[in-house]
């Protein structure tokens, strides 16, 4: 369970707990040996496969196709927020989670996270500090307030009941 050079492990919101490499093989379409640092989410595979199969998605989704990236083209996801949530139901050590959730949100190089349901928010610049060792949450970084607002909107949206009128 060594995730060097990243901090954390499975079930944590640090890079070592949420960053997962991906390999894709499609002979005749994807050139062998390509490497990219592009961030994508598992949900991005759905629109990617649909685009590859030339199947239209006729409803709104948050995911984005990464097919151009796989075919060797650049993608610009600089406007994208990435969000992770984990909900625990049982006990862990001395703590009773009782269904509490903990979250992380990333925009660009900044990532705001709560590594468990009981800890305060931490802020990291994962480009400058990939080991997430220098918590910037006590600084007056404007990114902190922006990411707090993004996280709050995401938590509220995730908790909404889709069939209830607003």
MDTraj code that builds the backbone (N, CA, C; nanometers):
import mdtraj as md
import numpy as np

residues = "UNK UNK UNK UNK UNK UNK UNK UNK UNK UNK UNK UNK UNK UNK UNK UNK UNK UNK UNK UNK UNK UNK UNK UNK UNK UNK UNK UNK UNK UNK UNK UNK UNK UNK UNK UNK UNK UNK UNK UNK UNK UNK UNK UNK UNK UNK UNK UNK UNK UNK UNK UNK UNK UNK UNK UNK UNK UNK UNK UNK UNK UNK UNK UNK UNK UNK UNK UNK UNK UNK UNK UNK UNK UNK UNK UNK UNK UNK UNK UNK UNK UNK UNK UNK UNK UNK UNK UNK UNK UNK UNK UNK UNK UNK UNK UNK UNK UNK UNK UNK UNK UNK UNK UNK UNK UNK UNK UNK UNK UNK UNK UNK UNK UNK UNK UNK UNK UNK UNK UNK UNK UNK UNK UNK UNK UNK UNK UNK UNK UNK UNK UNK UNK UNK UNK UNK UNK UNK UNK UNK UNK UNK UNK UNK UNK UNK UNK UNK UNK UNK UNK UNK UNK UNK UNK UNK UNK UNK UNK UNK UNK UNK UNK UNK UNK UNK".split()
xyz = np.array([
    [0.0826, -0.1193, 0.0000],
    [0.0000, 0.0000, 0.0000],
    [0.0867, 0.1251, 0.0000],
    [0.1941, 0.1230, -0.0743],
    [0.2818, 0.2399, -0.0856],
    [0.2382, 0.3228, -0.2054],
    [0.1983, 0.4446, -0.1814],
    [0.1520, 0.5319, -0.2878],
    [0.2497, 0.6463, -0.3135],
    [0.3770, 0.6230, -0.2827],
    [0.4787, 0.7272, -0.3070],
    [0.4712, 0.7756, -0.4500],
    [0.4878, 0.9024, -0.4744],
    [0.5299, 1.0048, -0.3798],
    [0.4141, 1.0727, -0.3068],
    [0.2950, 1.0170, -0.3133],
    [0.1774, 1.0840, -0.2589],
    [0.1480, 1.0427, -0.1158],
    [0.0814, 1.1314, -0.0461],
    [0.0391, 1.1079, 0.0919],
    [-0.0939, 1.0343, 0.0908],
    [-0.1130, 0.9479, 0.1890],
    [-0.2430, 0.8855, 0.2077],
    [-0.2549, 0.7491, 0.1440],
    [-0.3669, 0.6854, 0.1747],
    [-0.3964, 0.5513, 0.1263],
    [-0.5461, 0.5415, 0.0997],
    [-0.5891, 0.4246, 0.0565],
    [-0.7303, 0.4006, 0.0279],
    [-0.8169, 0.4497, 0.1432],
    [-0.9308, 0.5078, 0.1096],
    [-1.0288, 0.5656, 0.2019],
    [-0.9889, 0.7039, 0.2514],
    [-0.8806, 0.7594, 0.2032],
    [-0.8405, 0.8948, 0.2423],
    [-0.8579, 0.9893, 0.1240],
    [-0.8687, 1.1176, 0.1536],
    [-0.8883, 1.2185, 0.0508],
    [-0.7581, 1.2803, 0.0016],
    [-0.6449, 1.2366, 0.0580],
    [-0.5163, 1.2813, 0.0057],
    [-0.4935, 1.2139, -0.1292],
    [-0.3998, 1.2646, -0.2069],
    [-0.3752, 1.2126, -0.3413],
    [-0.3488, 1.0622, -0.3419],
    [-0.2806, 1.0104, -0.2405],
    [-0.2532, 0.8675, -0.2338],
    [-0.3787, 0.7834, -0.2179],
    [-0.4886, 0.8452, -0.1773],
    [-0.6143, 0.7737, -0.1599],
    [-0.7108, 0.7883, -0.2753],
    [-0.6942, 0.8943, -0.3571],
    [-0.7914, 0.9157, -0.4646],
    [-0.7299, 0.9134, -0.6043],
    [-0.6001, 0.9292, -0.6150],
    [-0.5360, 0.9286, -0.7469],
    [-0.5142, 0.7834, -0.7912],
    [-0.5644, 0.7513, -0.9096],
    [-0.5543, 0.6154, -0.9615],
    [-0.5059, 0.6239, -1.1064],
    [-0.4011, 0.5496, -1.1407],
    [-0.3584, 0.5494, -1.2806],
    [-0.4586, 0.4753, -1.3676],
    [-0.4532, 0.5015, -1.4940],
    [-0.5464, 0.4378, -1.5872],
    [-0.4706, 0.3987, -1.7136],
    [-0.5005, 0.2841, -1.7646],
    [-0.4438, 0.2371, -1.8915],
    [-0.5589, 0.2079, -1.9869],
    [-0.5423, 0.2486, -2.1101],
    [-0.6440, 0.2239, -2.2117],
    [-0.5747, 0.1660, -2.3343],
    [-0.6348, 0.0649, -2.3911],
    [-0.5802, 0.0005, -2.5112],
    [-0.6900, -0.0089, -2.6157],
    [-0.6591, 0.0415, -2.7343],
    [-0.7525, 0.0335, -2.8468],
    [-0.6683, 0.0262, -2.9742],
    [-0.6248, -0.0933, -3.0122],
    [-0.5359, -0.1089, -3.1279],
    [-0.5938, -0.0438, -3.2537],
    [-0.5073, 0.0265, -3.3231],
    [-0.5481, 0.0939, -3.4461],
    [-0.6082, 0.2307, -3.4239],
    [-0.6399, 0.2653, -3.3004],
    [-0.7000, 0.3955, -3.2698],
    [-0.6136, 0.4775, -3.1732],
    [-0.5696, 0.4148, -3.0663],
    [-0.4888, 0.4836, -2.9653],
    [-0.3437, 0.4408, -2.9831],
    [-0.2554, 0.5386, -2.9992],
    [-0.1130, 0.5099, -3.0163],
    [-0.0548, 0.4530, -2.8876],
    [0.0225, 0.3484, -2.9012],
    [0.0872, 0.2863, -2.7851],
    [0.1895, 0.3809, -2.7243],
    [0.2036, 0.3740, -2.5929],
    [0.3066, 0.4492, -2.5229],
    [0.2722, 0.5921, -2.4854],
    [0.1521, 0.6367, -2.5140],
    [0.1129, 0.7727, -2.4747],
    [0.1050, 0.7831, -2.3227],
    [0.1443, 0.8984, -2.2701],
    [0.1343, 0.9256, -2.1272],
    [0.0771, 1.0658, -2.1114],
    [-0.0152, 1.0805, -2.0170],
    [-0.0773, 1.2108, -1.9916],
    [-0.0970, 1.2301, -1.8424],
    [-0.0871, 1.3541, -1.7981],
    [-0.1171, 1.3896, -1.6599],
    [-0.2573, 1.4479, -1.6458],
    [-0.3368, 1.4397, -1.7509],
    [-0.4728, 1.4938, -1.7485],
    [-0.5551, 1.4265, -1.6396],
    [-0.6233, 1.5053, -1.5600],
    [-0.7131, 1.4523, -1.4580],
    [-0.8473, 1.4217, -1.5236],
    [-0.9001, 1.3068, -1.4911],
    [-1.0340, 1.2680, -1.5367],
    [-1.0987, 1.1896, -1.4236],
    [-1.2266, 1.1706, -1.4351],
    [-1.3024, 1.0964, -1.3345],
    [-1.3554, 0.9678, -1.3992],
    [-1.3853, 0.8697, -1.3172],
    [-1.4402, 0.7446, -1.3671],
    [-1.5660, 0.7698, -1.4500],
    [-1.6472, 0.8665, -1.4086],
    [-1.7711, 0.8951, -1.4801],
    [-1.7449, 0.9450, -1.6219],
    [-1.6217, 0.9900, -1.6512],
    [-1.5895, 1.0381, -1.7854],
    [-1.5830, 0.9259, -1.8884],
    [-1.5757, 0.8018, -1.8431],
    [-1.5721, 0.6907, -1.9387],
    [-1.7036, 0.6762, -2.0137],
    [-1.8157, 0.7044, -1.9493],
    [-1.9450, 0.6898, -2.0168],
    [-1.9527, 0.7768, -2.1423],
    [-1.9318, 0.9095, -2.1331],
    [-1.9394, 0.9888, -2.2562],
    [-1.8250, 0.9576, -2.3530],
    [-1.7125, 0.9098, -2.3013],
    [-1.6003, 0.8718, -2.3879],
    [-1.6391, 0.7530, -2.4743],
    [-1.6956, 0.6501, -2.4107],
    [-1.7366, 0.5313, -2.4861],
    [-1.8511, 0.5639, -2.5811],
    [-1.9424, 0.6493, -2.5376],
    [-2.0527, 0.6889, -2.6258],
    [-2.0002, 0.7628, -2.7485],
    [-1.9055, 0.8545, -2.7279],
    [-1.8484, 0.9271, -2.8409],
    [-1.7748, 0.8319, -2.9348],
    [-1.6990, 0.7392, -2.8788],
    [-1.6256, 0.6425, -2.9616],
    [-1.7219, 0.5564, -3.0435],
    [-1.8371, 0.5237, -2.9848],
    [-1.9368, 0.4411, -3.0539],
    [-2.0331, 0.5244, -3.1384],
    [-2.0128, 0.6573, -3.1389],
    [-2.0999, 0.7501, -3.2119],
    [-2.2457, 0.7410, -3.1658],
    [-2.2615, 0.7294, -3.0328],
    [-2.3934, 0.7243, -2.9708],
    [-2.4167, 0.8573, -2.8997],
    [-2.5253, 0.9238, -2.9328],
    [-2.5571, 1.0530, -2.8723],
    [-2.6102, 1.0333, -2.7302],
    [-2.5699, 1.1226, -2.6421],
    [-2.6253, 1.1268, -2.5063],
    [-2.7314, 1.2355, -2.5085],
    [-2.8538, 1.1986, -2.4829],
    [-2.9637, 1.2929, -2.4998],
    [-3.0127, 1.3534, -2.3701],
    [-2.9354, 1.3403, -2.2642],
    [-2.9707, 1.4033, -2.1374],
    [-2.8440, 1.4682, -2.0797],
    [-2.8650, 1.5595, -1.9877],
    [-2.7527, 1.6315, -1.9299],
    [-2.6744, 1.5412, -1.8341],
    [-2.5426, 1.5451, -1.8453],
    [-2.4552, 1.4723, -1.7536],
    [-2.3389, 1.5630, -1.7148],
    [-2.2785, 1.5359, -1.6007],
    [-2.1631, 1.6144, -1.5569],
    [-2.0333, 1.5665, -1.6194],
    [-2.0302, 1.4427, -1.6627],
    [-1.9082, 1.3826, -1.7156],
    [-1.8705, 1.4446, -1.8502],
    [-1.7431, 1.4299, -1.8852],
    [-1.6921, 1.4813, -2.0118],
    [-1.6132, 1.3718, -2.0832],
    [-1.6254, 1.3683, -2.2134],
    [-1.5513, 1.2702, -2.2923],
    [-1.4020, 1.3040, -2.2917],
    [-1.3215, 1.2012, -2.2755],
    [-1.1766, 1.2176, -2.2856],
    [-1.1250, 1.1501, -2.4132],
    [-1.2147, 1.1185, -2.5076],
    [-1.1730, 1.0539, -2.6315],
    [-1.0668, 1.1353, -2.7053],
    [-1.0808, 1.2672, -2.7173],
    [-0.9745, 1.3413, -2.7859],
    [-0.8362, 1.3197, -2.7211],
    [-0.8324, 1.3140, -2.5895],
    [-0.7067, 1.2889, -2.5188],
    [-0.6509, 1.1516, -2.5556],
    [-0.7368, 1.0508, -2.5564],
    [-0.6936, 0.9159, -2.5890],
    [-0.6420, 0.9061, -2.7325],
    [-0.6952, 0.9910, -2.8192],
    [-0.6532, 0.9912, -2.9596],
    [-0.5340, 1.0829, -2.9836],
    [-0.4759, 1.1356, -2.8736],
    [-0.3523, 1.2129, -2.8850],
    [-0.3671, 1.3632, -2.8899],
    [-0.4859, 1.4152, -2.8606],
    [-0.5094, 1.5593, -2.8638],
    [-0.5151, 1.6159, -2.7218],
    [-0.4878, 1.7425, -2.7094],
    [-0.4925, 1.8080, -2.5786],
    [-0.6377, 1.8365, -2.5397],
    [-0.6623, 1.8369, -2.4094],
    [-0.7924, 1.8752, -2.3551],
    [-0.7710, 1.9918, -2.2609],
    [-0.8684, 2.0806, -2.2550],
    [-0.8614, 2.1906, -2.1594],
    [-0.9767, 2.1752, -2.0607],
    [-0.9460, 2.1198, -1.9446],
    [-1.0439, 2.1061, -1.8374],
    [-1.0159, 2.2074, -1.7273],
    [-0.9512, 2.3185, -1.7611],
    [-0.9114, 2.4164, -1.6595],
    [-1.0298, 2.4788, -1.5868],
    [-1.1482, 2.4727, -1.6453],
    [-1.2666, 2.5291, -1.5808],
    [-1.3369, 2.4280, -1.4901],
    [-1.2874, 2.3080, -1.4840],
    [-1.3579, 2.1989, -1.4180],
    [-1.3253, 2.1884, -1.2692],
    [-1.4290, 2.1620, -1.1909],
    [-1.4123, 2.1268, -1.0504],
    [-1.4229, 1.9751, -1.0384],
    [-1.3353, 1.9170, -0.9601],
    [-1.3395, 1.7735, -0.9325],
    [-1.3855, 1.7562, -0.7885],
    [-1.4729, 1.6612, -0.7661],
    [-1.5337, 1.6429, -0.6346],
    [-1.5330, 1.4962, -0.5968],
    [-1.4934, 1.4681, -0.4723],
    [-1.4944, 1.3328, -0.4185],
    [-1.5713, 1.3336, -0.2868],
    [-1.6478, 1.2289, -0.2621],
    [-1.7186, 1.2153, -0.1352],
    [-1.7111, 1.0691, -0.0920],
    [-1.7026, 1.0505, 0.0362],
    [-1.7048, 0.9153, 0.0939],
    [-1.7941, 0.9203, 0.2172],
    [-1.8830, 0.8254, 0.2268],
    [-1.9739, 0.8183, 0.3407],
    [-1.9447, 0.6898, 0.4171],
    [-1.9242, 0.7037, 0.5455],
    [-1.8953, 0.5890, 0.6308],
    [-2.0148, 0.5620, 0.7210],
    [-2.0420, 0.4379, 0.7465],
    [-2.1560, 0.4033, 0.8293],
    [-2.1212, 0.3427, 0.9632],
    [-2.0025, 0.2900, 0.9766],
    [-1.9684, 0.2178, 1.0987],
    [-1.8662, 0.2894, 1.1838],
    [-1.7966, 0.2101, 1.2609],
    [-1.6948, 0.2638, 1.3518],
    [-1.5571, 0.2479, 1.2893],
    [-1.4701, 0.3404, 1.3197],
    [-1.3308, 0.3329, 1.2781],
    [-1.2489, 0.3760, 1.3977],
    [-1.1805, 0.2822, 1.4583],
    [-1.1083, 0.3140, 1.5809],
    [-1.2076, 0.3531, 1.6888],
    [-1.1845, 0.4662, 1.7485],
    [-1.2719, 0.5177, 1.8541],
    [-1.3907, 0.5968, 1.7990],
    [-1.3923, 0.6215, 1.6686],
    [-1.4920, 0.7120, 1.6109],
    [-1.6109, 0.6364, 1.5534],
    [-1.7272, 0.6904, 1.5749],
    [-1.8502, 0.6387, 1.5163],
    [-1.8896, 0.7321, 1.4024],
    [-1.8856, 0.6837, 1.2796],
    [-1.9162, 0.7691, 1.1650],
    [-2.0651, 0.7984, 1.1516],
    [-2.1499, 0.7015, 1.1799],
    [-2.2949, 0.7192, 1.1775],
    [-2.3458, 0.7822, 1.0479],
    [-2.2854, 0.7449, 0.9375],
    [-2.3307, 0.7953, 0.8083],
    [-2.2744, 0.9297, 0.7678],
    [-2.1826, 0.9865, 0.8456],
    [-2.1232, 1.1154, 0.8089],
    [-2.0374, 1.1008, 0.6836],
    [-2.0328, 1.2051, 0.6046],
    [-1.9533, 1.2052, 0.4823],
    [-1.8325, 1.2960, 0.4987],
    [-1.7326, 1.2681, 0.4195],
    [-1.6194, 1.3603, 0.4113],
    [-1.5857, 1.3791, 0.2635],
    [-1.5242, 1.4927, 0.2322],
    [-1.5195, 1.5406, 0.0947],
    [-1.3825, 1.5955, 0.0570],
    [-1.3620, 1.6074, -0.0731],
    [-1.2502, 1.6820, -0.1295],
    [-1.3001, 1.7470, -0.2574],
    [-1.2472, 1.8640, -0.2867],
    [-1.2794, 1.9330, -0.4112],
    [-1.1492, 1.9932, -0.4643],
    [-1.1328, 1.9848, -0.5951],
    [-1.0122, 2.0379, -0.6574],
    [-1.0501, 2.1225, -0.7767],
    [-0.9816, 2.2354, -0.7890],
    [-0.9919, 2.3196, -0.9075],
    [-0.8503, 2.3633, -0.9418],
    [-0.8060, 2.3281, -1.0601],
    [-0.6682, 2.3597, -1.0982],
    [-0.5720, 2.2884, -1.0045],
    [-0.4791, 2.3648, -0.9493],
    [-0.3780, 2.3066, -0.8605],
    [-0.4201, 2.3041, -0.7142],
    [-0.5305, 2.3719, -0.6793],
    [-0.5725, 2.3789, -0.5398],
    [-0.6723, 2.2693, -0.5061],
    [-0.6515, 2.2092, -0.3911],
    [-0.7427, 2.1043, -0.3440],
    [-0.7766, 2.1294, -0.1976],
    [-0.9066, 2.1325, -0.1696],
    [-0.9600, 2.1468, -0.0347],
    [-1.0139, 2.0113, 0.0064],
    [-0.9771, 1.9656, 0.1259],
    [-1.0232, 1.8339, 0.1679],
    [-1.0492, 1.8285, 0.3173],
    [-1.1374, 1.7406, 0.3543],
    [-1.1556, 1.6967, 0.4924],
    [-1.1233, 1.5484, 0.4870],
    [-1.0167, 1.5075, 0.5524],
    [-0.9718, 1.3695, 0.5366],
    [-1.0564, 1.2688, 0.6131],
    [-1.1385, 1.3144, 0.7022],
    [-1.2387, 1.2286, 0.7638],
    [-1.3535, 1.3183, 0.8082],
    [-1.4573, 1.2593, 0.8578],
    [-1.5781, 1.3350, 0.8912],
    [-1.5617, 1.4248, 1.0134],
    [-1.4491, 1.4161, 1.0823],
    [-1.4316, 1.4893, 1.2071],
    [-1.3200, 1.5932, 1.2035],
    [-1.2450, 1.5988, 1.0951],
    [-1.1290, 1.6865, 1.0867],
    [-1.1626, 1.8165, 1.0141],
    [-1.0903, 1.9233, 1.0463],
    [-1.1128, 2.0501, 0.9758],
    [-1.0621, 2.0427, 0.8323],
    [-1.1052, 2.1383, 0.7519],
    [-1.0643, 2.1447, 0.6122],
    [-0.9158, 2.1773, 0.6011],
    [-0.8535, 2.1182, 0.5015],
    [-0.7137, 2.1428, 0.4702],
    [-0.7059, 2.1878, 0.3245],
    [-0.6114, 2.2762, 0.2951],
    [-0.5943, 2.3277, 0.1590],
    [-0.4519, 2.3012, 0.1139],
    [-0.4377, 2.2484, -0.0078],
    [-0.3057, 2.2193, -0.0627],
    [-0.2971, 2.2660, -0.2069],
    [-0.1770, 2.3073, -0.2468],
    [-0.1460, 2.3297, -0.3862],
    [-0.0747, 2.2035, -0.4314],
    [-0.1466, 2.1141, -0.4978],
    [-0.0924, 1.9821, -0.5291],
    [0.0126, 1.9854, -0.6391],
    [0.0223, 2.0963, -0.7110],
    [0.1285, 2.1094, -0.8103],
    [0.2605, 2.1434, -0.7414],
    [0.2565, 2.2409, -0.6500],
    [0.3768, 2.2807, -0.5758],
    [0.4111, 2.1831, -0.4643],
    [0.3106, 2.1152, -0.4109],
    [0.3269, 2.0289, -0.2934],
    [0.2535, 1.8961, -0.3157],
    [0.3055, 1.8091, -0.4052],
    [0.2338, 1.6845, -0.4358],
    [0.2208, 1.5906, -0.3166],
    [0.3035, 1.6060, -0.2152],
    [0.2932, 1.5215, -0.0950],
    [0.1909, 1.5758, 0.0050],
    [0.1310, 1.6909, -0.0273],
    [0.0305, 1.7536, 0.0594],
    [0.0821, 1.7644, 0.2032],
    [0.1962, 1.8287, 0.2161],
    [0.2584, 1.8427, 0.3477],
    [0.2449, 1.9826, 0.4059],
    [0.2132, 2.0825, 0.3231],
    [0.2001, 2.2202, 0.3712],
    [0.0549, 2.2670, 0.3583],
    [-0.0181, 2.2578, 0.4682],
    [-0.1587, 2.2980, 0.4719],
    [-0.1675, 2.4501, 0.4612],
    [-0.2360, 2.4984, 0.3599],
    [-0.2495, 2.6428, 0.3347],
    [-0.3811, 2.6990, 0.3864],
    [-0.4565, 2.6202, 0.4617],
    [-0.5909, 2.6630, 0.5020],
    [-0.5900, 2.7837, 0.5948],
    [-0.4820, 2.8080, 0.6643],
    [-0.4745, 2.9231, 0.7547],
    [-0.4272, 3.0500, 0.6840],
    [-0.3899, 3.0395, 0.5583],
    [-0.3473, 3.1570, 0.4828],
    [-0.4711, 3.2285, 0.4308],
    [-0.4511, 3.3448, 0.3754],
    [-0.5631, 3.4194, 0.3172],
    [-0.5733, 3.3927, 0.1677],
    [-0.5419, 3.2727, 0.1274],
    [-0.5466, 3.2368, -0.0136],
    [-0.6903, 3.2502, -0.0642],
    [-0.7132, 3.3316, -0.1674],
    [-0.8501, 3.3464, -0.2193],
    [-0.9065, 3.2154, -0.2730],
    [-0.8194, 3.1249, -0.3102],
    [-0.8655, 2.9950, -0.3576],
    [-0.9379, 2.9171, -0.2504],
    [-0.9016, 2.9401, -0.1240],
    [-0.9660, 2.8696, -0.0128],
    [-1.1149, 2.9042, -0.0080],
    [-1.1466, 3.0326, -0.0147],
    [-1.2871, 3.0735, -0.0092],
    [-1.3643, 3.0243, -0.1319],
    [-1.2997, 3.0287, -0.2476],
    [-1.3640, 2.9799, -0.3693],
    [-1.3948, 2.8311, -0.3582],
    [-1.2974, 2.7529, -0.3127],
    [-1.3193, 2.6090, -0.3016],
    [-1.4206, 2.5746, -0.1930],
    [-1.4245, 2.6529, -0.0861],
    [-1.5278, 2.6320, 0.0171],
    [-1.6673, 2.6500, -0.0432],
    [-1.6830, 2.7531, -0.1264],
    [-1.8124, 2.7787, -0.1905],
    [-1.8472, 2.6665, -0.2885],
    [-1.7491, 2.6211, -0.3658],
    [-1.7711, 2.5108, -0.4597],
    [-1.8132, 2.3855, -0.3830],
    [-1.7425, 2.3570, -0.2753],
    [-1.7743, 2.2385, -0.1954],
    [-1.9147, 2.2492, -0.1361],
    [-1.9481, 2.3648, -0.0849],
    [-2.0801, 2.3829, -0.0251],
    [-2.1905, 2.3624, -0.1299],
    [-2.1714, 2.4171, -0.2499],
    [-2.2714, 2.3977, -0.3566],
    [-2.2837, 2.2498, -0.3936],
    [-2.1711, 2.1800, -0.4003],
    [-2.1732, 2.0392, -0.4379],
    [-2.2430, 1.9551, -0.3315],
    [-2.2140, 1.9821, -0.2048],
    [-2.2775, 1.9074, -0.0960],
    [-2.4288, 1.9298, -0.0979],
    [-2.4707, 2.0534, -0.1201],
    [-2.6146, 2.0830, -0.1268],
    [-2.6787, 2.0147, -0.2472],
    [-2.6129, 2.0182, -0.3619],
    [-2.6676, 1.9553, -0.4818],
    [-2.6758, 1.8036, -0.4636],
    [-2.5743, 1.7447, -0.4033],
    [-2.5732, 1.5996, -0.3840],
    [-2.6810, 1.5554, -0.2859],
    [-2.7191, 1.6436, -0.1961],
    [-2.8204, 1.6088, -0.0969],
    [-2.9625, 1.6377, -0.1420],
    [-2.9772, 1.6984, -0.2608],
    [-3.1103, 1.7326, -0.3110],
    [-3.1824, 1.6066, -0.3570],
    [-3.3121, 1.6080, -0.3424],
    [-3.3951, 1.4988, -0.3909],
    [-3.4414, 1.5383, -0.5306],
    [-3.4005, 1.4628, -0.6355],
    [-3.4247, 1.5077, -0.7727],
    [-3.5725, 1.5251, -0.8095],
    [-3.6620, 1.4504, -0.7481],
    [-3.8020, 1.4608, -0.7875],
    [-3.8799, 1.5637, -0.7051],
    [-3.8164, 1.6223, -0.6037],
    [-3.8837, 1.7226, -0.5212],
    [-3.8771, 1.8583, -0.5908],
    [-3.9916, 1.9269, -0.5989],
    [-3.9931, 2.0615, -0.6564],
    [-3.9215, 2.1569, -0.5641],
    [-3.8497, 2.2503, -0.6229],
    [-3.7771, 2.3509, -0.5443],
    [-3.8529, 2.4794, -0.5380],
])
top = md.Topology()
chain = top.add_chain()
for i, resn in enumerate(residues, 1):
    res = top.add_residue(resn, chain, resSeq=i)
    for name in ("N", "CA", "C"):
        top.add_atom(name, md.element.get_by_symbol(name[0]), res)
traj = md.Trajectory(xyz[None], top)
